[in-house]
């Protein structure tokens, strides 16, 4: 490049920076100040060398917080066997089924029991597909850039969910034991299967909108939707298997002795080993300090079946949620629990706000509280687990909690995660309780006309 071209390029660069600076960009003078603020000390160089070849999270592990893990709990609801969702986003389903199976194991003195997650997941995917297609039909008169229409086409199908899905699907389709419909590769690695079906659903959605635009009769559109769901059903059968309509179940006692061989349908198995009151006997409470407490909220499309209903949530201070959780555990009843899993020391299975010191490593502070993290989309309910234990002090106040996870027995502390009470305050978001553990004043709030929130509200992202 000759001198003339070099000079011209420099001028263009300076002009570009000047224009950018006038619009709030980084000017040459500002850039010099920013660059000079980095002193390149020996400590900085050592940190650069360390972070250049090592995980930031590993370097930030707080050595002052590495004391021996206390695994004793004053109240603990036992179960048998740790489940593993593998590479799927079905934590919500595993968690809901784990709550029910613990009761069945205790009630019938079983050596263990695992409900078929793939059975429920099959129907979940079919029902969500119908929910999407029906949503497209109902919004067909709106433009493609309408926010609801955009949301539908961005989220035609997902493997994630909440307890809402457990209640919707199990109450309609029943339960089967895992041996009646075992896992497949696609059920344990759901992303590609769900993305392919989702791609087909988007294509179907455009077709339905075109039919509506041409003025096709509602019955014709409904008939075409049924054909579309038949295609989805076939895709699900090919990847997940055929859901059984009846089966035999060999029941054994805790010593392994055969007690009976029972013939069941999915609904009769639900009636005996599950909970038929999932839609009526459970409520969901949340702790979201960015919203007003003691109010009831409803989220659009917060259901897994079109013929279901959107679940409602009551927002409460975290201390009141703890009181209800403790009452449930004292009565040997586990709960569906969802949270952000930030600050997890996966090797020890410990959730603690002091696990990592990113501030000291980076030479700054990270000071947002729970409200601010929610408002800035930095934290949300992302993972569901089964709340099963609490450790109380002499005054009956919680010191720590424990959940049964669904990442396999080798994960965390023997398949569990232990959380400090401080972490619970900061990262717990939702809890599902049986109504008998909920005070009347809270149950009365559910009778309020709920505050409507859109489907894309960040606090209500699906748990995976």
ChimeraX attribute file (.defattr): number of C-alpha atoms within 10 A of each C-alpha:
attribute: neighborCount
match mode: 1-to-1
recipient: residues
	/A:1	5
	/A:2	6
	/A:3	8
	/A:4	9
	/A:5	10
	/A:6	11
	/A:7	11
	/A:8	11
	/A:9	12
	/A:10	12
	/A:11	12
	/A:12	12
	/A:13	12
	/A:14	14
	/A:15	12
	/A:16	14
	/A:17	16
	/A:18	16
	/A:19	14
	/A:20	13
	/A:21	15
	/A:22	11
	/A:23	10
	/A:24	9
	/A:25	14
	/A:26	16
	/A:27	18
	/A:28	13
	/A:29	10
	/A:30	12
	/A:31	12
	/A:32	11
	/A:33	11
	/A:34	11
	/A:35	10
	/A:36	10
	/A:37	9
	/A:38	9
	/A:39	10
	/A:40	11
	/A:41	9
	/A:42	9
	/A:43	10
	/A:44	15
	/A:45	12
	/A:46	12
	/A:47	14
	/A:48	13
	/A:49	11
	/A:50	13
	/A:51	15
	/A:52	10
	/A:53	8
	/A:54	11
	/A:55	10
	/A:56	15
	/A:57	16
	/A:58	11
	/A:59	16
	/A:60	16
	/A:61	18
	/A:62	15
	/A:63	12
	/A:64	10
	/A:65	13
	/A:66	11
	/A:67	7
	/A:68	7
	/A:69	12
	/A:70	8
	/A:71	11
	/A:72	12
	/A:73	14
	/A:74	11
	/A:75	17
	/A:76	20
	/A:77	18
	/A:78	16
	/A:79	20
	/A:80	15
	/A:81	16
	/A:82	18
	/A:83	19
	/A:84	19
	/A:85	22
	/A:86	16
	/A:87	14
	/A:88	16
	/A:89	22
	/A:90	28
	/A:91	30
	/A:92	30
	/A:93	32
	/A:94	29
	/A:95	29
	/A:96	26
	/A:97	24
	/A:98	28
	/A:99	22
	/A:100	21
	/A:101	22
	/A:102	25
	/A:103	20
	/A:104	20
	/A:105	20
	/A:106	17
	/A:107	10
	/A:108	15
	/A:109	14
	/A:110	20
	/A:111	17
	/A:112	18
	/A:113	20
	/A:114	21
	/A:115	23
	/A:116	19
	/A:117	23
	/A:118	24
	/A:119	28
	/A:120	24
	/A:121	22
	/A:122	20
	/A:123	20
	/A:124	25
	/A:125	23
	/A:126	20
	/A:127	23
	/A:128	21
	/A:129	25
	/A:130	24
	/A:131	22
	/A:132	24
	/A:133	28
	/A:134	17
	/A:135	19
	/A:136	25
	/A:137	21
	/A:138	13
	/A:139	17
	/A:140	19
	/A:141	12
	/A:142	13
	/A:143	12
	/A:144	15
	/A:145	9
	/A:146	10
	/A:147	13
	/A:148	19
	/A:149	19
	/A:150	12
	/A:151	15
	/A:152	21
	/A:153	21
	/A:154	11
	/A:155	15
	/A:156	24
	/A:157	25
	/A:158	20
	/A:159	23
	/A:160	18
	/A:161	25
	/A:162	30
	/A:163	31
	/A:164	26
	/A:165	25
	/A:166	24
	/A:167	23
	/A:168	21
	/A:169	26
	/A:170	27
	/A:171	19
	/A:172	16
	/A:173	18
	/A:174	19
	/A:175	28
	/A:176	33
	/A:177	20
	/A:178	15
	/A:179	14
	/A:180	17
	/A:181	20
	/A:182	16
	/A:183	16
	/A:184	13
	/A:185	12
	/A:186	19
	/A:187	27
	/A:188	18
	/A:189	15
	/A:190	20
	/A:191	15
	/A:192	10
	/A:193	18
	/A:194	20
	/A:195	15
	/A:196	14
	/A:197	22
	/A:198	22
	/A:199	15
	/A:200	15
	/A:201	24
	/A:202	21
	/A:203	12
	/A:204	18
	/A:205	24
	/A:206	17
	/A:207	16
	/A:208	22
	/A:209	22
	/A:210	14
	/A:211	18
	/A:212	20
	/A:213	11
	/A:214	9
	/A:215	10
	/A:216	12
	/A:217	10
	/A:218	12
	/A:219	9
	/A:220	12
	/A:221	18
	/A:222	15
	/A:223	10
	/A:224	16
	/A:225	20
	/A:226	14
	/A:227	12
	/A:228	18
	/A:229	18
	/A:230	13
	/A:231	15
	/A:232	21
	/A:233	19
	/A:234	13
	/A:235	17
	/A:236	23
	/A:237	13
	/A:238	11
	/A:239	16
	/A:240	23
	/A:241	19
	/A:242	14
	/A:243	18
	/A:244	12
	/A:245	12
	/A:246	15
	/A:247	16
	/A:248	14
	/A:249	16
	/A:250	10
	/A:251	18
	/A:252	17
	/A:253	15
	/A:254	14
	/A:255	9
	/A:256	11
	/A:257	11
	/A:258	11
	/A:259	11
	/A:260	11
	/A:261	11
	/A:262	11
	/A:263	12
	/A:264	17
	/A:265	17
	/A:266	20
	/A:267	20
	/A:268	15
	/A:269	20
	/A:270	21
	/A:271	15
	/A:272	13
	/A:273	22
	/A:274	24
	/A:275	22
	/A:276	17
	/A:277	12
	/A:278	20
	/A:279	17
	/A:280	10
	/A:281	12
	/A:282	17
	/A:283	23
	/A:284	20
	/A:285	24
	/A:286	24
	/A:287	26
	/A:288	23
	/A:289	18
	/A:290	13
	/A:291	14
	/A:292	13
	/A:293	14
	/A:294	15
	/A:295	17
	/A:296	23
	/A:297	21
	/A:298	18
	/A:299	19
	/A:300	15
	/A:301	20
	/A:302	23
	/A:303	24
	/A:304	28
	/A:305	24
	/A:306	19
	/A:307	11
	/A:308	19
	/A:309	15
	/A:310	16
	/A:311	19
	/A:312	21
	/A:313	24
	/A:314	24
	/A:315	24
	/A:316	20
	/A:317	16
	/A:318	19
	/A:319	12
	/A:320	14
	/A:321	20
	/A:322	18
	/A:323	16
	/A:324	19
	/A:325	25
	/A:326	23
	/A:327	14
	/A:328	21
	/A:329	19
	/A:330	16
	/A:331	12
	/A:332	17
	/A:333	23
	/A:334	29
	/A:335	23
	/A:336	25
	/A:337	28
	/A:338	28
	/A:339	20
	/A:340	19
	/A:341	19
	/A:342	16
	/A:343	19
	/A:344	21
	/A:345	19
	/A:346	12
	/A:347	10
	/A:348	17
	/A:349	20
	/A:350	21
	/A:351	25
	/A:352	23
	/A:353	20
	/A:354	17
	/A:355	20
	/A:356	22
	/A:357	19
	/A:358	17
	/A:359	12
	/A:360	11
	/A:361	17
	/A:362	13
	/A:363	8
	/A:364	9
	/A:365	11
	/A:366	9
	/A:367	9
	/A:368	11
	/A:369	10
	/A:370	19
	/A:371	16
	/A:372	14
	/A:373	16
	/A:374	19
	/A:375	16
	/A:376	10
	/A:377	10
	/A:378	13
	/A:379	21
	/A:380	25
	/A:381	24
	/A:382	23
	/A:383	24
	/A:384	32
	/A:385	28
	/A:386	26
	/A:387	28
	/A:388	27
	/A:389	27
	/A:390	28
	/A:391	20
	/A:392	16
	/A:393	11
	/A:394	6
	/A:395	6
	/A:396	10
	/A:397	15
	/A:398	19
	/A:399	15
	/A:400	23
	/A:401	24
	/A:402	25
	/A:403	23
	/A:404	30
	/A:405	28
	/A:406	24
	/A:407	19
	/A:408	17
	/A:409	16
	/A:410	12
	/A:411	18
	/A:412	20
	/A:413	19
	/A:414	14
	/A:415	19
	/A:416	25
	/A:417	24
	/A:418	25
	/A:419	21
	/A:420	19
	/A:421	20
	/A:422	15
	/A:423	21
	/A:424	21
	/A:425	16
	/A:426	20
	/A:427	25
	/A:428	22
	/A:429	27
	/A:430	25
	/A:431	25
	/A:432	22
	/A:433	22
	/A:434	18
	/A:435	16
	/A:436	13
	/A:437	18
	/A:438	20
	/A:439	12
	/A:440	10
	/A:441	9
	/A:442	19
	/A:443	14
	/A:444	10
	/A:445	17
	/A:446	19
	/A:447	10
	/A:448	12
	/A:449	12
	/A:450	16
	/A:451	12
	/A:452	12
	/A:453	14
	/A:454	15
	/A:455	18
	/A:456	16
	/A:457	10
	/A:458	16
	/A:459	18
	/A:460	19
	/A:461	17
	/A:462	22
	/A:463	23
	/A:464	20
